[in-house]
């Protein structure tokens, strides 16, 4: 109401008018006849009520700007002390949103690669798919605060998007495999990320494969058959926004490995991990940094359940008092070793909680300093909040959280009322808690709710509210998260790259020995230097031409002079805006150009190859 808006306005000593946006509902609805009639009457002035004038928000802000020269300036996050449950409610929907966003980004990169082979970029299909994803980011759908029928619809829409996207990806990979010329049967690793990459790659094969050889370096990597029947290998130096072929082999002498796994212990060259009788991690010794990761006497990956009964708006809110009733899920049904090979080791822990079943596959790797938790949760409960906790031996007053195109720091103490209010905060792909010389990051592939207090890093896995959807989150959930202890801070450990790699695995496609293809067995479409803190996020076709659009951002709060290069020469380049309209031309030299980027700046480039 107009009276309520005026009463809430806290700067009456500086200004005597306030902006009210009006319309039907909270979904962008227009004004009703009743609203317009109320405004007409209030324009004439009613005793005890503010006088109203119709206008535009732009005119209002211009008037404020001309009226004041010393308006206060807010720096940092404007944290909303409300609706904290929307970071987690309807986990299936949030997972589908992230998977579809990343899938479409991958499709854009794959078909940008294939444009150099004369393949037509499927712009209409991609745009149509993006429109469905964006429609389902409406403010009640994505937060998990819509009615049940909405999520019955989105389930079908996301399934259709996944099927269409997977088909486009399969077709793109097949075309890449036909274009590449290899002397021997090979596995082509495709990297859609904007930096050179080493890591694990998982693939299916009807043939027995025991090794992959890098033809450029001559290095041979072992291949392991997993418990699910797929194959996994650790490969190195796959080019940015490109691919690299590895020769497949069926004979490899057994290599020595530091990877050992039992039901109670997992060990590699990075970590020595011990489990207790409840399946919780009681010790993580970091061999590289010669220190214990966990607080003395405390266990990690403890699944905690909290009674979750907000005073109102149940699927929207998590109240401050939620920690008062806490339970641990410790009914372990089984523990078994599922992988114990030269590349990866894993155990499976199955737990029961009332009518719900939680299955976790915990993995360590021979060459990756990461501990992965791959979870399937068949959840039957209501009004319960599920979290996992890692009490780490780190001392810091602030933690860092990934957000879109950057990151934000938040306090980990409760000194002020503002600090107290941040008992549940949002992050995208990772959260990090670091002191000067050591830290721990928590990655995830589909979760957003976090809290880090007193060295306890917690990730919110499920929130099963009952209003307005009485069946919210009562279904089977798939989620992955990963613990990354590291030396130094998140910057030295390059955690943004770890977050991208965890969320966007490399693609694999096999190709037969052939000399009919004309493509190189290793190709980099675009690469940026430095790539440790300047992220080449997007490569896509321009909406109205055959030029390329590249979107980059700086992630470390640092200035940088950057070089962008390609495997082909650049004809011209422009910096452009989000509408892909040119701002200024950037000089090019052969296959590269240089530009400057400011801390956390986002830059869009338009380039033409020839």
N, C-alpha and C positions, 0 to 999 in steps of 0.2 A: 504494500500500500504506500501511498505518497507520504502519509504521516510516519509510517514505520521507517521509510527510507531517510526521511529528514531526521528522525530521532537517532538513527544509527550513524549518521554522518558526523565524523569526529573533528572536522576542520571548520566549524562554523565561525570561528574567530577570523579566519582568512577569506571565507567565501560564503555567500548566502544562497547558492543554488546547488542542486544535486541532480545527477543524471539517473533516470529510471528507464531501463529497457523493458518493454511490455509486449505481450502477445499471449496467445492461448497455449497453455501447457509449457513444457520445457524442451520441446523438440523443434523449435524454430517456427511455431505456428503464428499466424498473423493475428491482428487485433479483432476482437468481436464487436458487435454493435453496442453491447453494454459498456465495454471499455471506452469506446469512442464517445458515448453519451456522457459517461462520468468525466472524461477529460473536458468535454464541451462545457459542462456545468462548473467544473473546478477552475477553468480559465477565467470565469467571471469573479471568482473569489468567494470562498465560503468561510464563515467565522470559525476560527480554530483549526483551519486546514490550510496547508501550503497552496499557493496559487500555481497553476500549471501552465506551461507553454509548450506547444509541440515543436519539434525541431529534429536535427540529426546529431548523432554522436560526434561527427567530425566538426560541426559548428561549435558544439559544446567544448571540445578539447582545444579548438583554435581560440575560443574566448578565454579559456583558462591560461593558455600560453601567452596571450597578449596582456593578461591581467597580472601575472606573476613572473618575476625574473629569478626568484630564489626558492623555487619549489624543492622540497627534500628529494633526494635521489636514493632509491633502494638498490643495494648491491647484493647479489646472491639469490638464493632460492626463496620464492614465496611459498612456503609450506602451508598447505591447507590442513588445518587441525580437525579433519573430519573425513568420513568416507574412506578410512584406511583399508576396509575389507575389500574394496573394489580392486586392489592389487592382486587378489587371489580368487575371488568368487568365480565359479564356473571355469575351472582349470582347463577343461577340454576345449572350450571356446578360445581361451587365451593361447593355448598351445597351437591350435589350428591357425590362428591369426599369425603367430610368429613363423610357423613353418611355411605358410603361404607367402608371406612377405619375402622370406629368404629364398624360397623356390623361384619366385618371379624375378628376383635379382639375379639368381643363377641363370635363368632362362635368357634374360637380357644379355648377360655376358657371353653365354654359349652361342647365341645367334649373332652377336657382334663379331665373334671370332669367325663364324661361317660366312659373314658378308664378304670376307676376303676370298672365299671360294665361289662366289657368285650365287650363294643361297639367298633367297628372298627372306627378309626379316619379317616374322609374323606379327606385325604391329597391331592389327585389328584384334587378333586373339589376345595378345598380351594386354592391350588397353582394356578389353572387355573383362578380363580376369582381374585386373587391378580395380576396376570399378566395383566388382562384387566384394573384394577385400575391403575397400574403403567404405562401402555402404555398411558393412558389418562392424566398422569402427565407430558407428553411431554411439552416442555417449551412454546409453543404457545397455546396448548389446555387448560391447567389448568389456565393460566393467563387471559384467555378470549380474546386473541388477534388473534384468527384464523378466517377464513372465515365462513359464515353461514352454509355451507354444513357440516363442521366438527361437528358442534353442533347438526345438525340433526342426525348424526350418534351416537354421544355420548349419546344423549337422549335415543335412543333405547338400547344402551349398558348398561347404568346405570339402566334402567328399568328392563332389563333382569337380571342384577346382584341383584337388590333388590328382585325380585321374587324368584330367586334361593336361596338367602340368607335367606329370610323369611321362605321358606320351610324347609331349614336345621335347622333353629331356632325352628320352630314348632315341628319338629320331635325330636329334642333334648329335648325340654321341656316335650313332651309327655313321652319320655323314663325316664326322671327324675321323673315325677309324678307316673309312674308305679313302680319305684324302691323304693320310699319312703313309709314307713309304718306309718300310722296315725290312731289313735283311732277314730277320728271323721272326717267328711268332712272338708277339709282344703284347704287353699290357700298357695301355695309354692312360696315364694319370692326368686328370684335368683339374686345374686349380682355378676356381672362379674368384679367389680373393686377390687383393691388390698388392701382394708382396710375395717374394720367393718363399717357398714353403717346404719344410721337411716334416714328416709325421706319418701316422699309420694310414693305410688305405685298406678297405675291406671290399671284397668282390666275390662273386659266385663263378664257379667253373665246373664243367662236367669232366674235365681232365685233371689228373693229379699234378699239382704244381708245388715244387719245393723251394724254388728260388726265383728272384728277379735280379737281372743284371743291368746296371747303368752302362749303356754302350759308350757314353761320353767319358766316364771316369773309370770304367772297368770294375767297379765295386759290385760285389754280389751280396744280396740281402736274403736272409732266410724267409720262407713263407710258411705260415702255420695254418693248419685246418682247425677251425673252431668247433665248439660243441654244437653249434647250430648248422654246421656243414659248409659255412662260408670259409673264405680264405682271408688272412690278414698278413700284412707285411709293413715294415718301416722303410720308407723311401726318402730320398733327400733331393733338395734343390729343384723342386718343380716350379717353373717360372710363374711370375705374376700374370694373372689374367691370361693363362696359357696352358700348355700341356707338355708332357714329356713321355716318351715311350721307353719301357723297360723290357728287356728280353726275358721271356719265360723259360725256366728250366725245370727238369724233373729229377735231377740228381744233385745233391749237395751233402757234403760230409757234415755230420752233426757238429755244430759249433758249441764251444763252451759258453755257458750263460750264467749270469748271476741271479737268474729268475727262479725262485723256489716258492711253492705254494702248498700249504696244508690247510685243514679246517681251522686251525688256531693261529696260523702265522703266514704272512706274505712278505717276501723279501726280494729286492732287486738292488741294483747298484746305487739307487737313490734313497730308498726307504727300507726300514725294518719295522713291520706293522704287527702288533699283537692284538688278539681278540680275547674277550672274556667269555664266560659261559652264557651270557645274555646276547652274544653276537655283536656287542658294542666294541669299538676300538679303544683299548686301554692304553696303547702306546704307539706313537709314530716317531721313530728316530730318524732324523734327517742326516744321512751319511755324508752328503756333500758339504753341509754346513756344520756338521759335528754338534748337533743340538737336538733336544727334545722339542717336538712341535706343540704338544699338548701341555696344559697346566698339570702340575703335580697332583696325582690322585684322582683326576677327572677323566671321564670317557667321552669319546667323540662318536658322531653319527648316531647319537641317542635320539630315538623318535619320541617326541613329546606331544601329548594330547592335552588340550586345554578346553574346559567348558566355555562355550562361546555363545553368550546370550546378551546381545546388545539391547539397550533400552528401547530402541526403535530402529527402523530401516535395517533389518537384520542382514541382508546380503550386501549392504553398503558399509556397515560399520564394524570395527573392532574396538571394544571399550578398554580403557586404561586398566580396569580391574581384571582383565581376562587371566593373568598369571596366577590368580588366587587358588584356582582348582586345576592342578596339574597331575598328569599320569604319564608313566613311561610304558611303551609297548615292549614287553620283554618276554612274551610267550613264544619262544623260538621252537618252531616245529621241526626244522631240519637245517643242517649246514653241510654243503657238499662242494668239492672241487669240481669246477666245470672246464677250466682251461689251465694248462700247465706246460706251455710250449716255449719255443725260443723267442717269440715276439710278445706274447701276452699271457698273464696268469690271472685266474679269476676264481672266486668262490660265490656260491649262491646261498643266501640266507632267507628262509621263509618264516614269517611270523604271522600269528593270529591275534586279532583284536576284536572281541565280541564276534560279530558276523563278518568282519572284514579280513581280508588276506593281503599281506604285503610281501612281495618277492623282490629282493635286491640282489643284483649281480654286481660284485665289487671287483674292479680290475686294476692291475698294475701292469707296467710295460717295461720291456728291456731297455728302451731308448727314449722314453717319454717320462719326464718328471712330474707325473700327475697321478692322482688316485680317483678313479671314476666310480660313480654309483648309478647304476642303470636300474630304475625301479618300475615295477608294475604293481599298482595298488587297486584292488577290487574293494571299493569303499561302500559300506552299507549304512554308515552312521549319519546322524544329523546333529546340528548345533555343537559341533566339535571342531576345533582348530588343530591342524597337524603341522608340526615343525620338526626340523632336524637341527641339532646343535653341535658346534665344534668349539670347545673351550680351548683357545690357543694361548700359548705363552708369549704374548706380544704386549708391549706397553705403548699406547698411543692415545692421544686425546681426540683424534679424528679418524674417520674411515672414509674411503673413497668409493663412489658408486657410479657405475656406467649408466649414462643416459644417451639419448639419441644424439649423435654427432658431438660427443664430449663426455664429461664426467663432472661430478659434484662432490664436494667434501661436506660431511656432517659430523657433529660432535658425537662422542660415544659416552658422554657423562650426562648428569642431570643437574647441572649448576643452576640453570634458570628455568622458568616456566616454559620457555620456548624449547629448551633441550628436553625437558620432561615430555612435552607433547609429541616429540619425534620417536615414539616407542615402536612405530611401524613405518618404514620408509620404502620407497620404490627404487629399484635398479633394474637394468635390462640384462645384459649378458654376464656381468660380473660385479662382485663387491670385493674390496680389498682392505685389509687391516694391517698396517705396516708401521714399525718403528724405523729408526734411521738405518739400521744394518740388516733388518730381517722382517719378513712379513708373510702373510698367508692370504691367498685369494680363493674365493668361492665362485666357481662358474656354474651356469645353468643353461638349459636349452629351452625352457618354457615358463619359468617362474619369475615373479616380480616383487613379492613382499619380503622384506628383510628387516632384521634388527640386530645391531651390534652394540653390546653394552658390557663393560667390565671384562673384555676379552672373550666374551661368548658370541660367536658368529652363528646366527640362526637364519635359516631360509624357511619361509612359510610354504608348505606343500599343498595343503587343502584347507578350504573353509566351507563347511557344509551347512549353510543357513537354510531357513525354511520360508522366507518371505522376500520377494513376491513369488519365488519359485520353490515349492515345497520339496522338490526332488533335486535341488542344486547339489552337484558334485557326487550324487549317489550313483556311481558308475565305475567303469574300469578306467584308470588313468595311467598314462605313460609319461615318464619324466626322467631326465638325466641331470646330475650335478657332479661337480668335480672339485677336489681340493688340490690347490697348487701352492705348497710352501716354497719360498724363494729367498734368495739373498737380496739385500737392498729393498727399495720401495717398488711399487708397481711399475714405475717408469723404467728402472733398471731391468726388471723382469719382463718388460714388454707384455704386460697382461692384456692390453687391448687386442693384440694379435692372438693371444691365447684364447680370448673370448670368441673372436671371429672363427678361429680354427675349430673350436669345440662345437660351434653352432652350424658351421658349413663344411662338412667333411668333403674330401676330394672325391670326384667321380672316377670310375674305372670302366674301361671298355677294351675288349680284346680285339686284336687284328692279326690276320694271317700274314706270313712272310709274303711280300709283294713288292714289285718295283713299278706297279701301275700308278700308285699315288704320286702326287707331285709335291706334297707338303713335307716339310722337314720333320724329323722325329722329335724335335723340341722347338717350341715357339712361345714367344712372349708378345701378346698384343700391345699391352701398355704396362709401363713400370715407372714408379716415382721414386726418386732418391732425394732426401732420406725417407725410407719406408718404415722406420721404427716409430715415428710419431706423426708423419703425414700419411693419412689413410686414403687410399684410392678406393672409395666405397662403391661407386656406380660407374658402369660402362654400358651405354645403350645407344640405340640409333636415335638421331634427332627426329622429332615428331613430324617435321615437314620437309626433310631432305635426307640425303644419304650420308650426311656428316655424323661424326660421333659426338655424344655428350658424355663428359666425364665429370663426376662430382667428387671432390676431395675435401678433407677437413684436417685441421691440426688437433692432436689429442693430448699433448703434454703441457699446454700453456707456455709455448715457446715460439719465438720467431724462427723462420727458416727460409733459406733460399733453396728452391727446389728445381730439380731437373726431371722433366717427363720425357720418356723415350719410347720408341716403338720399333718393331722389326722392319717397318717400312718407313720411307721418308714422309715427312709432313708437308703438305702443300700449303696450308695456312692454319692459323689458330686464332681464336677469339676468347676473351673472357666474356661470359654472358650471364644473364639473370635467370631466375627460376622458370621464366616463360620462354627461355632459349633465345631471347633477343640479345643481339650483340651489344656489349658495353665498350670494349676497346680491343684492338688487334694486339696480338702477342707475337713478336718476331720468332721465326723458326729457323733452325740451322740443321739441314739434312733431316735426320730422324729424331730430333730432340728440340725442346724449348725449355726456357727457364722462367720462373716466376717466383714472387715472394708471397709468403703467407704469414699472417699474424696469429697470435695465440687464440686457439679455438675458432679460428675463422673457417667459414665454409666457402669454397670457391667452385664455380661451375665453368668448365671449359668446353668449347666447341672446336673440334679439329677435323681436318680432312686429310686422309691418307692418299698417296699416289704411288 
